[in-house]
């Protein structure tokens, strides 16, 4: 498709006018927590110059924006069984960060996206969701990182919760350099290609492909695309791509399967630990029982400590101590699954906990106050405690065997 482009901008908004074939596309750059951005969206759509609105949201984020009560339908056990606990916590942490900024400025997070949807309804315009599913983005990011880098990434989320520094609206306007993902991980994303690619560059290509697809489906109909201003340059450049947009979307939506060899590591550790027990009992029964005690006390103790740090029910803490040494010898089930199930049974979340989940997780202590988020913390901390305990106990066992 032939493409012509001109850029305009001022202190209040960033605009790029792009012609994709017969379809004019206006890219409106916004800060995701900004009064002026929301006002600019309204002004553009009130001009009645557009026949469609594209917004930087994926289906799940769009649903969360319009139906925040859907959290009440969250099945915690299903989330845990499917291994999505970390993803749910990441989503909550990012939403909490954006909510905190919004509260400081007295404006609802995602106001410019809500304004785009509301004005689209007023003017009877179709809404096109152009961002990639956040779950896919986080999965592709995780696949691109070592376990250590994943820990640093998660720490960025934790830091955003702990920080209570006030942010001025003038500073928020500076966030036009990026969106909530880039803002949350700004300390890392622009300095590391392994983060920059899935979090920023890939999404530029994805949203451009979505817009090219919309231009093909509705030729000649002017489109307003409301996106984080940090994406303006990348999207505008990729609107000139000639590849089939459907193929581009398919490629960027795919998640590479996990390498097979790491799956064998837990079984290798189990084999080594059991071998250590066998050697210990063969040499001396007292030594064998000492190794078993070390395994139970360290593995169970650290998992129980994790549950304690998550403010779990006392019986959940006992469950962690008993379950961790056993589950660590059976990689098909983790200590966190057992402790989370115990916590859910002992402290079943109330309807109000689901309703208050987003609000409670905007502050650090709220994660412990809300029964839903606390269950997620119990799962995470007891799992980490058991994992650390497995390695420490394993090293101690072989140290005793070599002494």
ChimeraX attribute file (.defattr): number of C-alpha atoms within 10 A of each C-alpha:
attribute: neighborCount
match mode: 1-to-1
recipient: residues
	/A:1	14
	/A:2	11
	/A:3	16
	/A:4	13
	/A:5	16
	/A:6	11
	/A:7	14
	/A:8	10
	/A:9	11
	/A:10	7
	/A:11	7
	/A:12	13
	/A:13	19
	/A:14	20
	/A:15	20
	/A:16	19
	/A:17	17
	/A:18	21
	/A:19	22
	/A:20	21
	/A:21	15
	/A:22	16
	/A:23	19
	/A:24	21
	/A:25	27
	/A:26	24
	/A:27	26
	/A:28	25
	/A:29	28
	/A:30	32
	/A:31	26
	/A:32	27
	/A:33	30
	/A:34	25
	/A:35	21
	/A:36	17
	/A:37	26
	/A:38	21
	/A:39	16
	/A:40	20
	/A:41	25
	/A:42	18
	/A:43	12
	/A:44	16
	/A:45	21
	/A:46	14
	/A:47	8
	/A:48	10
	/A:49	12
	/A:50	19
	/A:51	18
	/A:52	21
	/A:53	22
	/A:54	27
	/A:55	24
	/A:56	20
	/A:57	22
	/A:58	17
	/A:59	15
	/A:60	13
	/A:61	18
	/A:62	18
	/A:63	13
	/A:64	13
	/A:65	17
	/A:66	12
	/A:67	10
	/A:68	15
	/A:69	16
	/A:70	13
	/A:71	16
	/A:72	15
	/A:73	9
	/A:74	12
	/A:75	9
	/A:76	20
	/A:77	14
	/A:78	11
	/A:79	15
	/A:80	18
	/A:81	11
	/A:82	9
	/A:83	12
	/A:84	14
	/A:85	21
	/A:86	16
	/A:87	15
	/A:88	17
	/A:89	19
	/A:90	18
	/A:91	18
	/A:92	21
	/A:93	26
	/A:94	24
	/A:95	18
	/A:96	24
	/A:97	25
	/A:98	23
	/A:99	23
	/A:100	26
	/A:101	24
	/A:102	22
	/A:103	13
	/A:104	14
	/A:105	18
	/A:106	14
	/A:107	15
	/A:108	19
	/A:109	22
	/A:110	21
	/A:111	21
	/A:112	26
	/A:113	24
	/A:114	18
	/A:115	18
	/A:116	27
	/A:117	22
	/A:118	14
	/A:119	19
	/A:120	21
	/A:121	12
	/A:122	11
	/A:123	14
	/A:124	11
	/A:125	19
	/A:126	13
	/A:127	18
	/A:128	21
	/A:129	19
	/A:130	24
	/A:131	24
	/A:132	23
	/A:133	16
	/A:134	18
	/A:135	16
	/A:136	15
	/A:137	22
	/A:138	17
	/A:139	15
	/A:140	22
	/A:141	19
	/A:142	17
	/A:143	18
	/A:144	17
	/A:145	14
	/A:146	11
	/A:147	11
	/A:148	9
	/A:149	15
	/A:150	16
	/A:151	11
	/A:152	14
	/A:153	21
	/A:154	16
	/A:155	13
	/A:156	18
	/A:157	20
	/A:158	17
	/A:159	14
	/A:160	22
	/A:161	19
	/A:162	13
	/A:163	12
	/A:164	12
	/A:165	10
	/A:166	11
	/A:167	13
	/A:168	11
	/A:169	18
	/A:170	9
	/A:171	10
	/A:172	18
	/A:173	20
	/A:174	11
	/A:175	21
	/A:176	24
	/A:177	18
	/A:178	22
	/A:179	24
	/A:180	18
	/A:181	16
	/A:182	20
	/A:183	18
	/A:184	21
	/A:185	22
	/A:186	17
	/A:187	12
	/A:188	18
	/A:189	20
	/A:190	15
	/A:191	10
	/A:192	10
	/A:193	14
	/A:194	19
	/A:195	24
	/A:196	19
	/A:197	17
	/A:198	22
	/A:199	22
	/A:200	22
	/A:201	15
	/A:202	18
	/A:203	23
	/A:204	24
	/A:205	24
	/A:206	25
	/A:207	29
	/A:208	27
	/A:209	27
	/A:210	22
	/A:211	25
	/A:212	26
	/A:213	17
	/A:214	19
	/A:215	21
	/A:216	17
	/A:217	10
	/A:218	15
	/A:219	15
	/A:220	16
	/A:221	18
	/A:222	19
	/A:223	26
	/A:224	27
	/A:225	27
	/A:226	24
	/A:227	27
	/A:228	24
	/A:229	23
	/A:230	20
	/A:231	25
	/A:232	25
	/A:233	14
	/A:234	18
	/A:235	21
	/A:236	25
	/A:237	15
	/A:238	18
	/A:239	26
	/A:240	19
	/A:241	17
	/A:242	11
	/A:243	11
	/A:244	11
	/A:245	22
	/A:246	13
	/A:247	11
	/A:248	16
	/A:249	18
	/A:250	10
	/A:251	11
	/A:252	17
	/A:253	16
	/A:254	12
	/A:255	13
	/A:256	10
	/A:257	7
	/A:258	9
	/A:259	8
	/A:260	8
	/A:261	7
	/A:262	9
	/A:263	11
	/A:264	11
	/A:265	12
	/A:266	16
	/A:267	16
	/A:268	11
	/A:269	17
	/A:270	18
	/A:271	13
	/A:272	15
	/A:273	23
	/A:274	15
	/A:275	13
	/A:276	20
	/A:277	23
	/A:278	14
	/A:279	16
	/A:280	22
	/A:281	17
	/A:282	12
	/A:283	12
	/A:284	11
	/A:285	14
	/A:286	12
	/A:287	18
	/A:288	20
	/A:289	14
	/A:290	17
	/A:291	25
	/A:292	20
	/A:293	13
	/A:294	18
	/A:295	26
	/A:296	21
	/A:297	19
	/A:298	24
	/A:299	31
	/A:300	30
	/A:301	23
	/A:302	26
	/A:303	37
	/A:304	32
	/A:305	21
	/A:306	26
	/A:307	34
	/A:308	19
	/A:309	15
	/A:310	22
	/A:311	17
	/A:312	29
	/A:313	18
	/A:314	14
	/A:315	13
	/A:316	27
	/A:317	27
	/A:318	19
	/A:319	21
	/A:320	36
	/A:321	27
	/A:322	19
	/A:323	24
	/A:324	34
	/A:325	23
	/A:326	17
	/A:327	20
	/A:328	24
	/A:329	18
	/A:330	14
	/A:331	16
	/A:332	9
	/A:333	14
	/A:334	20
	/A:335	32
	/A:336	29
	/A:337	22
	/A:338	20
	/A:339	32
	/A:340	28
	/A:341	20
	/A:342	21
	/A:343	27
	/A:344	19
	/A:345	11
	/A:346	14
	/A:347	15
	/A:348	14
	/A:349	18
	/A:350	12
	/A:351	12
	/A:352	11
	/A:353	19
	/A:354	22
	/A:355	15
	/A:356	16
	/A:357	23
	/A:358	23
	/A:359	18
	/A:360	20
	/A:361	25
	/A:362	24
	/A:363	20
	/A:364	17
	/A:365	13
	/A:366	17
	/A:367	24
	/A:368	21
	/A:369	15
	/A:370	21
	/A:371	22
	/A:372	23
	/A:373	26
	/A:374	23
	/A:375	29
	/A:376	23
	/A:377	25
	/A:378	32
	/A:379	29
	/A:380	23
	/A:381	24
	/A:382	35
	/A:383	27
	/A:384	18
	/A:385	24
	/A:386	30
	/A:387	18
	/A:388	16
	/A:389	25
	/A:390	27
	/A:391	16
	/A:392	16
	/A:393	21
	/A:394	22
	/A:395	13
	/A:396	16
	/A:397	23
	/A:398	18
	/A:399	10
	/A:400	13
	/A:401	16
	/A:402	7
	/A:403	5
